[in-house]
Amino acid sequence: MDISNDTTLDARYKVSGSGTPMGPHSHLFPEEEAAHWPVIPAGSVISQTPSSGGPWKVYFYVNGHGVIAETNSKNDLVHLVPSGDAFRADVRRVVRTG
């Protein structure tokens, strides 16, 4: 899966698979936990190869805000985007051949 940070701020992210829960099911994450996640720089795209089965949850932490996206395909593109004064995550289904 590809993960894109379409904001002007660096963000932290985590991918969790096989329906594995991570903390509370809200958009609030403890800052101290997110501080250990890898950084995805502003305006960049990374490729992530999940090591476990899906569905996957992609967690973002940016500027004090937590955002969650869920995807069922390792071919999807998950975008972190600005949304007013906050952020949201969009999942775009990608059909890849070959």
C-alpha positions in Angstrom: 0.0 0.0 0.0 1.1 3.5 -0.6 0.7 6.2 2.1 0.7 9.9 1.2 1.1 12.9 3.4 -0.6 15.6 1.4 -0.2 18.2 4.1 2.4 20.9 4.8 3.4 19.3 8.1 5.4 16.2 8.9 3.2 13.4 10.3 3.7 10.2 12.2 2.0 7.0 11.1 1.4 3.4 12.0 -0.1 0.5 10.1 -1.9 -2.2 12.1 -3.3 -5.3 10.4 -5.5 -8.4 10.9 -8.1 -6.3 12.7 -5.6 -5.8 15.6 -6.9 -3.1 17.9 -4.6 -0.3 18.9 -5.7 1.6 22.0 -9.1 3.3 22.0 -11.2 3.3 18.9 -11.2 7.1 18.7 -9.2 9.6 16.8 -7.3 10.6 19.9 -3.9 9.0 20.5 -1.6 9.5 23.4 1.1 11.8 22.1 3.8 9.7 23.9 2.8 6.6 21.9 2.7 8.4 18.6 6.1 9.9 19.3 7.6 6.4 18.6 6.0 6.0 15.2 7.9 6.6 12.0 7.7 10.0 10.3 6.2 10.6 6.9 7.5 14.0 5.7 5.1 16.7 4.4 4.3 16.2 0.7 5.8 12.7 0.5 4.6 9.2 -0.5 5.9 6.0 1.0 5.3 2.4 0.1 4.4 0.0 3.0 4.3 -3.7 2.7 2.0 -5.0 5.4 3.5 -8.1 7.1 0.1 -9.3 8.4 -3.2 -9.9 6.8 -5.9 -7.2 6.3 -7.9 -5.3 6.8 -5.4 -2.7 7.9 -5.8 0.5 9.9 -3.5 3.4 9.1 -3.1 5.7 12.0 -1.8 9.3 11.5 -0.7 11.8 14.2 -0.1 15.3 13.0 -0.1 18.7 14.8 -1.8 17.2 17.8 -4.6 15.5 15.8 -5.1 11.7 15.3 -6.7 10.3 12.2 -7.6 6.7 11.2 -8.2 5.2 7.8 -9.1 1.5 7.2 -8.3 -0.4 4.0 -9.0 -3.9 2.8 -6.5 -4.0 0.0 -2.7 -3.8 0.1 -2.9 -2.0 -3.3 -4.8 1.0 -1.9 -3.4 4.5 -1.6 -4.1 6.2 1.8 -3.9 10.0 1.8 -3.6 12.2 4.8 -5.1 15.5 3.7 -6.0 18.9 5.3 -9.6 19.4 6.2 -10.4 22.9 7.4 -8.5 23.3 10.7 -8.0 19.6 11.1 -7.1 16.6 8.9 -8.7 13.5 7.4 -7.6 10.4 5.6 -8.9 9.3 2.3 -8.5 5.8 0.9 -8.3 5.5 -2.9 -8.9 2.0 -4.4 -6.2 1.2 -6.9 -6.5 -1.6 -9.4 -3.1 -2.9 -10.4 -2.4 -5.5 -12.9 0.5 -7.7 -13.4 
